[in-house]
């Protein structure tokens, strides 16, 4: 579970910003939206608002970058290093990330990382077996890695072969480092950031992998049920597994090309719909290809698949524009699944960006679940929640106050600025 994420000098984010999923003490509404762990209370979902280009997606992109630096072997720092280009004092300065989370062992960890375009400058991992932090490792450029007393593994060979541009935590993928397996696994299994841009093609591949690899035994039935109860007219889904002999290959095609095409196109999704007679009786069924379904249906299939996967594992899921192509009632239903312990017993968390202001007065969110991104006059992004404002009660019309600029995070627009000159040669 995610506790907080902090970042500085990344894209529009200049000074340190902290995005927290810890509850705010004064906020008491909707207790069902809270995960209670000993002395820690965490939010099941967070919605992020803000005007266009305010830095909403940059927060998700920063988290995605951190994950890639831990999970992708030899990830290029030139891709990860994205300093604030609007602040001249930040050019050439390090990007800094800090992630605080609870791993599968129920223990809190704090992972810090700073880097420039060429090397990792600092990297550290602490854990909290008690209230006080205990060091696992601390790394500084040009120095030997300092290990904590609880670190039992010999890393001499690993350290000698560690490139300056690679994270030490990422070495768990190649070496037996028992002390780091659990904190590393959070990034590989429970930190779901690859879907933040909702690229339907990759998410559909995720759905197919869940089915064909047998990773989730009831995944096909659950996704079919989701599409059915969402009133899409779809009764069920089918996955067709095509064999190589079913492909119409030219006789002169080489074996390598054949295998590549088969692997890419082996599985196909079909959508079963009922056929009716004039008296509204079901008389048969018909299979639709995916290109015969609406954009909303495809979005629901791809997003619903990864959501169900996250609910099954208790993951943290980041989504940009959750409500795009979905009916508002369906969006609310998906959010409610995460907010309710009955439908989210493994305490998965949903963090998403939205422009649908109707969700503010939907009875879905606590004040500390509603976050905003705003930019100052210099283009620097700031993140904050509605709970940071004094005197804001849940019985006030949050949508109205947000649109009026009470919480900032909305564009300043003058209708007269949209008068354009369409006359010929300006005459």
Helices and strands as residue ranges (DSSP letters): E 2-8, E 17-20, G 31-33, E 34-37, E 40-43, E 45-50, H 56-71, H 77-80, E 95-102, E 108-115, E 120-128, E 134-140, E 146-147, H 156-161, G 169-173, H 178-185, I 186-190, E 191-192, H 200-212, H 219-229, E 234-241, G 244-246, H 255-265, E 267-276, E 282-288, G 290-292, H 295-313, E 316-319, H 328-339, E 349-353, G 357-361, G 367-369, E 370-375, E 381-385, G 386-388, H 398-403, G 415-418, G 424-426
